[in-house]
Amino acid sequence: MRWTARYTLPGFFTLALPLASAETLRCGSQLVNTGDRAFEVERKCGPPDQRDVLGYTLGDYGRQELIIEEWVYGPRNGALKILTFEGNRLTDIESRRAR
């Protein structure tokens, strides 16, 4: 098989994309990542401006209910940061323009 840029370059970008999509939020000089616990996020970012319980989901093997909670920070610099927690673990970081 002959290796050329046509074959290797798309493969490189395909491998690099998942690394680039890691979700991180900067709070001052601290970084918050998906997978962090709620108390770690609160320690780094302070208490949220708004906190809502969205509902519940089943944990691994359906043996435990996990609370789904949403924390909102902002608006700061015209943007809201919306953090979603499942069972006290950060699962999603979303940015939205404040209206």
Backbone hydrogen bonds in HBPLUS format (Angstrom, degrees):
<---DONOR---> <-ACCEPTOR-->    atom                        ^
c    i                          cat <-CA-CA->   ^        H-A-AA   ^      H-
h    n   atom  resd res      DA  || num        DHA   H-A  angle D-A-AA Bond
n    s   type  num  typ     dist DA aas  dist angle  dist       angle   num
A0007-TYR N   A0004-THR O   3.02 MM   3  5.52 138.8  2.19 109.9 119.8     1
A0008-THR N   A0004-THR O   3.10 MM   4  6.39 160.9  2.14 155.1 161.1     2
A0009-LEU N   A0005-ALA O   2.99 MM   4  5.39 159.9  2.04 134.9 141.3     3
A0012-PHE N   A0008-THR O   2.95 MM   4  6.15 150.4  2.04 151.5 159.8     4
A0013-PHE N   A0009-LEU O   3.14 MM   4  6.45 162.2  2.17 155.4 158.7     5
A0014-THR N   A0010-PRO O   2.92 MM   4  6.11 151.0  2.00 148.7 157.2     6
A0015-LEU N   A0011-GLY O   3.10 MM   4  6.31 153.2  2.18 144.9 150.8     7
A0016-ALA N   A0012-PHE O   2.97 MM   4  6.18 144.6  2.10 143.7 154.4     8
A0017-LEU N   A0013-PHE O   3.03 MM   4  6.03 140.1  2.20 145.9 152.6     9
A0020-ALA N   A0016-ALA O   3.20 MM   4  6.48 143.9  2.34 148.3 158.7    10
A0020-ALA N   A0017-LEU O   3.02 MM   3  5.13 124.9  2.34 100.9 115.3    11
A0021-SER N   A0017-LEU O   3.22 MM   4  6.43 129.0  2.50 148.4 161.6    12
A0025-LEU N   A0032-VAL O   2.81 MM   7  5.04 153.3  1.88 147.2 154.9    13
A0032-VAL N   A0025-LEU O   2.76 MM   7  5.04 158.5  1.81 153.2 160.3    14
A0027-CYS N   A0030-GLN O   2.83 MM   3  5.14 165.4  1.85 148.0 153.0    15
A0030-GLN N   A0027-CYS O   2.94 MM   3  5.14 160.7  1.98 131.3 130.2    16
A0036-ASP N   A0033-ASN O   3.12 MM   3  5.82 158.9  2.17 138.5 140.3    17
A0035-GLY N   A0090-LEU O   2.65 MM  55  5.01 154.5  1.71 138.4 147.5    18
A0090-LEU N   A0036-ASP O   2.81 MM  54  5.41 165.9  1.83 162.8 167.8    19
A0040-GLU N   A0037-ARG O   3.09 MM   3  5.31 125.6  2.40 101.5 115.4    20
A0041-VAL N   A0037-ARG O   3.11 MM   4  6.48 156.1  2.17 152.9 159.6    21
A0038-ALA N   A0088-ASN O   3.07 MM  50  5.37 139.6  2.24 139.4 141.7    22
A0042-GLU N   A0038-ALA O   2.92 MM   4  6.17 164.2  1.95 155.1 159.3    23
A0043-ARG N   A0039-PHE O   2.96 MM   4  6.00 147.7  2.06 136.3 145.0    24
A0044-LYS N   A0040-GLU O   3.05 MM   4  6.25 147.9  2.15 142.4 150.4    25
A0045-CYS N   A0041-VAL O   2.78 MM   4  5.84 162.7  1.81 158.4 163.4    26
A0046-GLY N   A0042-GLU O   2.79 MM   4  4.67 138.4  1.97 124.4 131.9    27
A0049-ASP N   A0072-VAL O   2.89 MM  23  5.77 132.5  2.12 150.5 164.6    28
A0050-GLN N   A0072-VAL O   3.23 MM  22  5.08 142.3  2.38 141.1 142.8    29
A0072-VAL N   A0050-GLN O   2.85 MM  22  5.08 160.2  1.89 152.3 153.2    30
A0052-ASP N   A0070-GLU O   2.89 MM  18  5.22 164.7  1.92 153.9 159.1    31
A0070-GLU N   A0052-ASP O   2.78 MM  18  5.22 165.3  1.80 159.0 164.2    32
A0054-LEU N   A0068-ILE O   2.81 MM  14  5.46 155.6  1.86 146.1 153.6    33
A0068-ILE N   A0055-GLY O   2.80 MM  13  5.28 166.9  1.82 146.2 143.0    34
A0057-THR N   A0066-LEU O   2.84 MM   9  5.23 150.5  1.93 146.3 156.3    35
A0066-LEU N   A0057-THR O   2.65 MM   9  5.23 169.2  1.66 164.2 168.0    36
A0059-GLY N   A0064-GLN O   2.58 MM   5  5.11 159.3  1.62 166.3 171.4    37
A0062-GLY N   A0059-GLY O   3.06 MM   3  5.33 157.1  2.11 132.5 130.3    38
A0087-GLY N   A0067-ILE O   2.91 MM  20  5.21 164.6  1.93 147.8 152.9    39
A0069-GLU N   A0085-PHE O   2.90 MM  16  5.11 159.1  1.95 143.5 150.5    40
A0085-PHE N   A0069-GLU O   2.76 MM  16  5.11 169.2  1.77 159.8 162.7    41
A0071-TRP N   A0083-LEU O   2.77 MM  12  5.05 163.6  1.79 152.7 158.1    42
A0083-LEU N   A0071-TRP O   2.77 MM  12  5.05 166.8  1.79 155.7 159.6    43
A0073-TYR N   A0081-LYS O   2.88 MM   8  5.13 162.6  1.91 152.0 157.9    44
A0081-LYS N   A0073-TYR O   2.92 MM   8  5.13 166.1  1.94 155.2 158.9    45
A0076-ARG N   A0079-ALA O   2.93 MM   3  5.41 161.1  1.97 150.2 148.2    46
A0079-ALA N   A0076-ARG O   3.08 MM   3  5.41 160.8  2.12 110.4 116.5    47
A0098-ALA N   A0078-GLY O   2.91 MM  20  5.41 171.9  1.91 130.4 133.0    48
A0080-LEU N   A0096-ARG O   2.63 MM  16  5.12 165.8  1.65 159.7 165.0    49
A0096-ARG N   A0080-LEU O   2.97 MM  16  5.12 158.0  2.02 144.9 149.9    50
A0082-ILE N   A0094-GLU O   2.77 MM  12  5.00 168.8  1.78 152.9 156.7    51
A0094-GLU N   A0082-ILE O   2.83 MM  12  5.00 160.5  1.87 147.9 154.1    52
A0084-THR N   A0092-ASP O   2.94 MM   8  5.09 163.0  1.97 145.4 149.6    53
A0091-THR N   A0084-THR O   2.78 MM   7  5.71 169.5  1.79 159.3 163.1    54
A0092-ASP N   A0084-THR O   3.38 MM   8  5.09 149.7  2.48 137.3 136.7    55
A0086-GLU N   A0089-ARG O   2.90 MM   3  5.38 154.4  1.96 153.0 153.9    56
A0089-ARG N   A0086-GLU O   3.18 MM   3  5.38 156.6  2.23 107.8 114.9    57
